[in-house]
Amino acid sequence: MHMLSVVLGAAGLLLGGLTVWFRSGTSRAARWWVRTDRSPSRKAAESVALLLVPYFAQFTLVLAIAALPVFHEVFAAAVLLVEFILGAIFVSPLRYRRLLPLWMYPAWLRPEREREQDELRRLREF
């Protein structure tokens, strides 16, 4: 069980590092996910970078802590269930939105996405 915790912790740290890199990196590689057109594949890339990678980073880190030998196996199963349920409640509905909530975008991308949201609101009014 100890080795599982180490592997999950390493995976969670790697995913957490990717999350930070996606949000604050300035290179073209760090910003591969930024949607510049309205194609569905670019929207999916934003959801992966801003929603799924951070969620799985949290998921693996929490599970790594729950899998520590000081906790009972039932605790790890309970944590897995709670994380899965929370993901289903909060993460899944967000994936299908045209634009994610503004607070999920990095500060450097918020003004552009805010303009897009305003444009979508105006289009719905007609």
C-alpha positions as CSV (number, residue, x, y, z in Angstrom):
1,M,0.0,0.0,0.0
2,H,2.9,2.3,0.7
3,M,4.3,2.0,-2.9
4,L,0.8,2.8,-4.3
5,S,0.8,6.0,-2.2
6,V,4.2,7.0,-3.6
7,V,3.2,6.3,-7.2
8,L,-0.1,8.2,-6.8
9,G,1.7,11.1,-5.1
10,A,4.2,11.3,-7.9
11,A,1.5,11.3,-10.5
12,G,-0.5,13.9,-8.6
13,L,2.6,16.2,-8.3
14,L,3.3,15.7,-12.1
15,L,-0.3,16.6,-13.0
16,G,-0.1,19.6,-10.5
17,G,3.0,20.8,-12.2
18,L,1.3,20.5,-15.6
19,T,-1.6,22.5,-14.3
20,V,0.7,25.3,-13.2
21,W,2.6,25.2,-16.4
22,F,-0.6,25.4,-18.5
23,R,-1.8,28.4,-16.5
24,S,1.4,30.4,-16.2
25,G,3.7,29.2,-19.0
26,T,4.4,31.6,-21.8
27,S,5.8,29.3,-24.4
28,R,3.8,28.0,-27.3
29,A,4.1,24.5,-25.8
30,A,2.6,25.6,-22.5
31,R,-0.3,27.3,-24.3
32,W,-1.2,24.5,-26.8
33,W,-4.6,24.3,-25.3
34,V,-5.7,27.9,-25.9
35,R,-8.6,28.1,-28.3
36,T,-8.1,30.6,-31.1
37,D,-11.0,29.4,-33.3
38,R,-14.4,28.0,-32.5
39,S,-13.7,24.4,-33.4
40,P,-14.9,21.7,-31.0
41,S,-11.5,20.2,-30.7
42,R,-10.0,23.5,-29.3
43,K,-12.9,23.8,-26.8
44,A,-12.1,20.2,-25.6
45,A,-8.4,21.2,-25.3
46,E,-9.3,24.0,-22.9
47,S,-11.5,21.7,-20.8
48,V,-8.6,19.2,-20.6
49,A,-6.0,21.8,-19.6
50,L,-8.2,23.9,-17.2
51,L,-10.6,21.3,-15.8
52,L,-9.5,17.7,-16.2
53,V,-5.8,17.9,-15.5
54,P,-6.3,19.9,-12.3
55,Y,-9.1,17.6,-11.2
56,F,-7.0,14.5,-11.7
57,A,-4.1,16.1,-10.0
58,Q,-6.3,16.7,-6.9
59,F,-7.8,13.2,-7.3
60,T,-4.4,11.4,-7.3
61,L,-3.0,13.5,-4.5
62,V,-6.0,13.0,-2.2
63,L,-6.0,9.3,-3.0
64,A,-2.2,9.1,-2.3
65,I,-2.8,10.5,1.1
66,A,-5.7,8.2,1.7
67,A,-3.6,5.2,0.6
68,L,-1.0,5.8,3.3
69,P,-0.5,2.9,5.6
70,V,-1.7,4.8,8.6
71,F,-5.2,4.8,7.2
72,H,-7.5,1.8,6.9
73,E,-8.3,0.4,3.4
74,V,-11.9,1.4,3.9
75,F,-10.8,5.1,4.2
76,A,-9.1,4.9,0.8
77,A,-12.3,3.4,-0.8
78,A,-14.4,6.1,0.9
79,V,-12.1,8.9,-0.4
80,L,-12.2,7.4,-3.9
81,L,-16.0,7.3,-3.8
82,V,-16.3,10.9,-2.5
83,E,-13.8,12.2,-5.1
84,F,-15.7,10.3,-7.9
85,I,-19.0,11.7,-6.8
86,L,-17.7,15.3,-6.5
87,G,-16.2,14.9,-10.0
88,A,-19.4,13.7,-11.4
89,I,-21.3,16.6,-9.8
90,F,-18.9,19.5,-10.5
91,V,-16.5,18.5,-13.3
92,S,-18.8,16.7,-15.7
93,P,-21.4,19.5,-16.3
94,L,-18.6,22.0,-16.9
95,R,-17.1,19.9,-19.7
96,Y,-20.1,20.5,-21.9
97,R,-20.2,24.2,-21.7
98,R,-19.2,26.4,-24.6
99,L,-17.0,28.5,-22.3
100,L,-15.9,27.5,-18.9
101,P,-16.7,29.9,-16.0
102,L,-14.4,33.0,-16.1
103,W,-12.7,32.2,-12.8
104,M,-11.3,29.0,-14.3
105,Y,-9.3,30.9,-16.9
106,P,-5.9,32.3,-16.2
107,A,-5.8,36.1,-15.7
108,W,-4.1,36.6,-19.1
109,L,-7.0,34.9,-20.9
110,R,-10.0,36.2,-19.0
111,P,-10.5,39.5,-21.0
112,E,-10.8,37.6,-24.2
113,R,-13.2,34.9,-22.8
114,E,-15.2,37.6,-21.1
115,R,-15.7,39.3,-24.5
116,E,-16.8,35.9,-26.0
117,Q,-19.3,35.4,-23.1
118,D,-20.7,38.9,-23.7
119,E,-21.0,38.1,-27.4
120,L,-22.8,34.8,-26.7
121,R,-25.2,36.6,-24.3
122,R,-26.0,39.2,-27.0
123,L,-26.7,36.5,-29.6
124,R,-29.1,34.8,-27.2
125,E,-31.0,38.0,-26.7
126,F,-32.0,38.2,-30.4
